[in-house]
């Protein structure tokens, strides 16, 4: 469903060498996962026999018991749709291998032997097993059926070709060059690791980082199933530490020593997009890499999405992480501006200050840059330029903010200049059209540019990423500056950055004015105010910024289709917006994004600070006259399916 697949890890409570009893417990785990809607399940290393059988692995009775148990597991899971991997010892050519059997609907799809056999400290695997290192893929007999045997196997879903599974076993992950690296380069998007990693002090954290970092390095989903209760405790204990990660993010983790299953959704479509964008990730076809692809068909079950979808994907939910993110971003912005001021030998840094969020953030960044340069705050010239729509609240906040920060504050009333230009071009002042609005924006930019020239300085831009995406800027007006410090900061994150500055402010006056700015509606203030109140609220015109930032993240960061973005938006926003509202604002997002590319094609320099940037010199290159027909066509299809009118 939209590229999401449920992956699980289960640890059955086994008895050492009790193959028949273990088979029943494994079947229970498989059935439970299947009922929960799992598409893929990973079970621990050698769980059919138990990892701690030691010299019993060389007993033919145990090996036959494992095969008999495997036959039972296949027979009793024949009705299950879940694809699962289970560990067992397997004898071939007079040697014993530590293996994973991949099973679907009662059929063994393949046997994957372990490559790296630990033989140090508490491990003695080379005493019993042979490495798969020198084995080419070949057919072996498994309970009367010819089954592919080898490490170079990829199990691919014919109904959903992006779902491609590969297997490695325990120590394989801890090796300098894990087999999963080759698996991923051959196209595997999901890696299963069947493990029996005993517990020692500090090992859980190291194990967690291995799983997480390998999933990041391989741009894959990585499921790690660990042995647990029931293994021999003669010398070791096993904690059943089950882990699932997706591209560096830990999605699910069991509690230690609880033998509890974990299940989560992973977005395989997103992983495929990441690989497609990453030119360092040079995948080859599995066949070209010497892999054998084993195909299976899986009926997808419609189950509710388990993973939480954040309403604000640019903003960390954890408060401590958010604070670190905010501080890091402010440092990056300030460092970018510091270098620009130093390189241009600018005597002053000039900014238009409106009393709104964006100019507030830009000014805060400028003060940090001046601190880095050991220059006085008075080298910042903040200019307020009131006109027809300026309210007392915003103008007062602008002045209070500048006084609290100790920067040079100037007031330039632009009404006379605007009226002069109206007269020049024949614009009636009572005609509140786009010319009426944009003339004010361009005059403000004219004032800033000319003032910067007179003072030997540069103009610092205030526009943010959300405005760039929507084209919510006047071309050659507030669209233009000499360095745009907010260029890759989305509006939802701008708010948190200002709030962080307020919470960490040392002055009460600064804290209070920042909080009032946060409480002020977003507005360009280009239409006459009504009774001193803001008459023009941006979000009533272009739509809620929390929606547009959500759309921006998934449409540009991951290239998701409108249909999938709407699905995710429903998960994230619940009943906050109706389907019709979500559709309306997503259509508006696409329309504006395509129509306004010409503004993004010539934006000023500015530092990239996050995973999404629309700079034409960096992350986003798009023709200004590209057609939105494909995206709008899907929006029309969705509208017809839902049966509403826009």
Secondary structure, DSSP 8 states (H G I E B T S, - for coil): -TTEEEEEEE-----TT-HHHHHHHHHHHHHHHHHTT-SEEEE-TTTTT-GGGGGGGG-HHHHHHHHHHHHHHHHHTTT---EEEEEEEEEETTEEEEEEEEEETTEEEEEEE-S----STT--GGGT---STT---EEEEETTEEEEESS-EEEEESSSTT-EEEEEETHHHHSTT-HHHHHHHTT--EEEEEE--B--TTHHHHHHHHHHHHHHHHTSEEEEEE--TTS--SS--B----EEEETTEEEEE--TTS---EEEEEEHHHHHHHHHH-TT-----TTTTT-EEEEE----------S---S-TTS-SSHHHHHHHHHHHHHHHHHHHHHHHHHHT-S-EEEE--SSHHHHHHHHHHHHHHHHTT--GGGEEEEE---TT--HHHHHHHHHHHHHHT-EEEE---HHHHHHHHHHHT--TT--SHHHHHHHHHHHHHHHHHHHHHHT-EEEE---HHHHHHT-S-TTTTT--SEETTTT--HHHHHHHHHHHHHT-S-HHHHHHHHHHHTS------S--BTTB----HHHHH--HHHHHHHHIIIIIS---HHHHHHHHHHHHGGGS-HHHHHHHHHHHHHHHHHTHHHHTT-------SS----TTTT----TT---HHHHHHHHHHHHHHT---
